[in-house]
């Protein structure tokens, strides 16, 4: 049997028992630094969406946030001692954040019913983690059910979160392979942009879809850093509804 086939078998085999000692991933475990980068990126993205909707730079920087959040969720899945409490925190802040999300993104037509059915990113992260918990524990009904719900209804980023978490989870001990698959997944955006879209980037005859800029999260995720940064976990949860509330207030004052 060749080394390549052995690696492929190891990649596709999800161990039922994780190691009790040592790292459970060979990718970046400096998650507080990653989360800080993600929320700064998200803040810039939301400022751009609310106040500078035709300035691409804000939204390009913002593409770093979601992949990093999904990666940190994968790390959490592998290290948490209580998956129910983890899911509960995500669900709680999804509910808390929803009014602020609607008011920040639709400040002048928030009473329209369809706007309340645009679910914020915490709902996406909750369903993505639920699906990956089902995958990890081989509860396929849970995985498929969560994937169906997130893909069928109007959740922010739809099923992309589960797809990213699958890459991070399956390649957790193969960072080079994971980085390669991650980059390949975003390559089509390199030529799928529309010149009429102000958020696309045109270089000569090539027009990039703005989602392409998610590719630059790869080195942050797959190359370990050692900042030793420590931030209270509740800060990351609370920041999301708090910054949306501020954006909503500014929108109404304009």
Number of C-alpha atoms within 10 A of each C-alpha: 5 6 8 9 10 10 12 10 11 15 16 10 10 15 10 9 8 11 10 8 6 6 13 15 19 15 25 21 20 19 25 18 18 21 19 17 18 24 21 15 21 22 22 19 23 21 17 20 18 16 12 14 15 14 14 19 16 21 26 23 22 26 23 25 23 22 23 25 21 23 26 23 23 25 21 15 21 19 15 13 10 10 16 11 11 17 17 13 15 21 18 14 19 23 15 15 25 21 18 23 26 22 22 25 19 17 18 11 12 16 12 10 9 10 16 16 13 16 23 24 23 24 21 28 26 23 28 28 26 23 26 27 20 18 18 20 14 13 13 15 12 18 22 15 15 23 22 15 15 26 17 11 12 16 20 18 16 22 19 18 27 26 17 20 24 21 19 28 23 18 22 22 17 18 21 15 16 22 22 11 15 21 17 12 15 15 16 14 19 18 15 16 20 16 15 8 14 13 21 25 21 17 8 6 8 14 19 22 23 24 21 22 19 21 19 15 22 17 13 17 23 24 15 15 16 10 10 10 11 10 13 8 10 9 10 15 17 13 14 22 23 13 20 23 19 12 23 21 15 14 17 11 7 5
